[in-house]
Amino acid sequence: MMITKCFRNYLKKGGLVLMLSIASVLSFGLIVDANAQQPLIFNESMFNTMLINPAYTGTREVFTVSALGRRQWVGINGAPTSESISANSPLRRSKSSMGFNLMNEHFGVTSRTGLYYNYAYRIKVGNGRGGIRNKGRGPGIGKLSFGMSGGFDLRFSDWTNVVTGDPINSDPEFYYDSGTKFEPNFGAGAYFNNDKYYIGLSIPRFLLWSDNPKEQSNELSVRLGDIAYYLIAGAVYDLSREVKVRPSILFKWLPNSSFQADFNTNLIFKERYTIGATYRTSSSFAVLAQIYITRQFSFGYSYDYSFSELRGFSSGSHEILLQYEFGFNIKSSNPRYF
């Protein structure tokens, strides 16, 4: 393809991966001009980046199934609870990958269930021999992926459970529930990685749907400034033969409202055990651990504590990750860190 050749030529000369990633996704966002429906965010999203960036689909190069569960702000009535099951795989003899995310979330009087399908197309950049099974992920080169996601949420809000100040003369807007609302959405992203580092930019949701209790309908917002942009980056370095350090960042930016940053550092021991910590600028701190029970099956746990006003009402948040990789047959000298 002509486009593929152009990418390769530019990257050979200057390594413009970041520029291509940012330009492609931002230009897409300018065309759509819509509001972002927020996806589920987990402390352990670094182990399943597909939840916030569809371009990550298939990058582990095997059929991978992941399950995540989160209980946030334990001790507070109506606090968010979230579950996610996802699967993705590269297509055989193809540069394409496909996957899906099935998500469920409950917060306050609202529950939401979503199903999204992902598609990603990956191209080899640079030249030289590949580092993992000679597929173009060796030092100095990598793969650039562009992804799209599309699907829907089914959302229900029981406004009759809202407690108002005056139970006798309560607001008539809360006399009804919302009914089940069908809310389509889509997202896009770009992602580059090799054996040493990765970087990605994404807009997981372009559209925002909200309830209008009085009219018993849902409304679509179309303000560009409310789209959420996600930038992720990370790397891995050797501390010794058996210990590696993997720092990473996640930036979430909504131009009209907020900016949030996650700073994470993980230590990897014998390529089997991982412990780490994350600081989030929204006043919370998390610790996490992951263990490969077998070379294909891993288990992770995370606990985070909020330093905000909620700390007097909640004992913290808990999160569990289960992940299984089918057809795992690469050598231990070339493990997957991203």
C-alpha positions, -999 to 999 in steps of 0.1 A, spaced: 0 0 0 12 35 -8 3 48 27 23 20 44 54 27 23 52 64 32 50 56 69 80 33 66 101 59 47 94 86 72 101 64 102 134 52 88 146 87 85 133 104 116 114 80 139 82 102 138 60 77 157 48 101 183 39 128 157 20 103 136 1 90 165 -10 124 178 -18 138 145 -40 109 134 -61 108 165 -64 145 170 -75 151 134 -101 124 138 -114 142 169 -117 175 151 -138 159 124 -163 143 148 -167 173 173 -187 153 199 -187 147 236 -168 118 253 -186 90 271 -161 79 297 -150 42 297 -142 22 328 -108 31 343 -89 5 363 -56 7 382 -45 -24 363 -54 -9 328 -17 -12 320 -22 -49 317 -52 -45 294 -47 -12 276 -74 -22 251 -100 -8 275 -89 28 268 -71 24 234 -85 2 206 -52 3 188 -37 -20 215 -59 -48 202 -38 -78 192 -4 -64 203 3 -93 226 3 -115 194 -17 -143 210 -54 -148 218 -58 -131 252 -88 -131 276 -89 -107 305 -114 -102 334 -113 -71 357 -134 -63 387 -134 -32 408 -151 -21 441 -146 16 446 -148 36 478 -159 6 500 -182 17 528 -200 44 508 -236 36 497 -240 37 460 -203 38 453 -192 27 418 -187 -10 411 -173 -22 377 -166 -54 359 -151 -60 325 -144 -91 303 -124 -87 271 -107 -108 245 -85 -100 215 -63 -117 190 -43 -110 159 -59 -125 127 -39 -153 112 -16 -143 83 -29 -107 85 -18 -73 98 -53 -69 114 -65 -77 149 -99 -79 165 -114 -80 199 -143 -70 222 -150 -55 256 -180 -64 277 -185 -40 305 -209 -35 334 -209 -6 358 -232 5 387 -229 39 403 -256 57 424 -290 51 409 -275 43 374 -264 10 359 -247 6 325 -238 -24 304 -218 -20 273 -205 -41 244 -178 -28 221 -159 -44 192 -124 -34 184 -104 -35 151 -67 -26 148 -43 -25 118 -6 -28 125 24 -20 104 60 -27 109 82 4 111 120 7 106 142 -20 92 162 -49 106 153 -83 121 126 -86 146 133 -93 183 103 -116 190 99 -145 166 114 -122 139 82 -103 136 95 -68 137 97 -59 174 134 -59 179 156 -31 192 154 1 172 122 -9 154 86 -16 164 50 -17 152 26 11 148 -11 3 152 -43 23 144 -75 11 160 -112 18 160 -139 7 184 -177 7 181 -206 -5 202 -233 5 225 -243 10 262 -276 0 277 -282 25 306 -308 26 332 -313 53 359 -339 48 387 -346 84 396 -373 73 421 -345 62 445 -330 97 447 -334 111 482 -345 147 482 -346 172 511 -384 172 513 -399 137 509 -434 151 507 -429 178 482 -401 162 462 -390 173 428 -414 159 401 -385 152 378 -376 123 401 -410 106 399 -399 83 371 -371 60 361 -353 65 328 -362 32 313 -334 13 295 -317 36 270 -297 24 239 -267 46 235 -243 38 205 -207 51 207 -173 47 191 -136 55 197 -102 56 180 -66 54 189 -30 50 178 -3 29 195 34 22 190 55 -4 208 87 -25 207 105 -46 233 117 -15 253 89 11 253 54 20 241 33 52 236 -3 56 226 -30 82 222 -67 76 221 -102 89 224 -122 59 238 -156 76 235 -166 104 212 -202 107 223 -219 116 256 -254 105 265 -273 120 294 -307 116 310 -335 142 309 -358 129 337 -385 154 330 -389 144 293 -380 107 301 -355 107 273 -318 107 267 -299 135 251 -267 136 230 -241 163 236 -218 176 209 -192 198 225 -156 192 214 -141 205 246 -157 176 266 -140 149 246 -115 129 269 -80 124 254 -58 97 268 -20 96 265 -1 66 277 36 58 277 60 34 294 93 16 292 112 -13 307 148 -12 320 171 -39 334 182 -34 370 199 -68 371 196 -102 354 165 -110 374 150 -76 382 135 -50 358 117 -17 364 88 -6 343 77 30 347 46 43 330 23 73 328 -14 78 319 -27 113 312 -64 120 309 -74 155 296 -108 170 292 -102 205 278 -133 221 294 -130 206 328 -100 186 341 -66 170 337 -56 138 356 -23 121 356 -13 86 368 24 79 376 32 43 380 63 22 387 65 -16 387 93 -39 396 94 -72 378 112 -102 395 123 -132 375 97 -122 348 70 -138 370 63 -115 399 53 -78 397 48 -53 424 41 -16 419 26 17 430 6 44 414 1 80 423 -30 97 408 -32 135 408 -69 133 419 -55 126 454 -52 88 455 -24 63 459 -25 26 448 -4 -5 453 -6 -35 430 8 -69 425 7 -95 397 19 -131 396 21 -155 367 7 -187 382 17 -204 349 33 -190 318 -2 -184 304 -23 -175 335 -18 -144 357 -35 -130 387 -34 -94 398 -47 -74 428 -47 -36 435 -57 -15 465 -60 23 464 -67 48 491 -81 83 485 -66 113 502 -97 134 494 -127 142 517 -139 106 511 -111 91 532 -133 95 564 -161 75 549 -144 48 528 -118 21 536 -104 23 500 -110 5 467 -102 -30 456 -95 -45 422 -88 -80 408 -74 -90 374 -74 -124 358 -57 -129 324 -51 -160 302 -31 -162 270 -38 -190 246 -11 -205 224 18 -190 245 50 -204 229 76 -176 230 109 -180 248 114 -167 283 142 -145 270 116 -125 251 86 -120 275 59 -95 269 60 -65 292 33 -43 276 
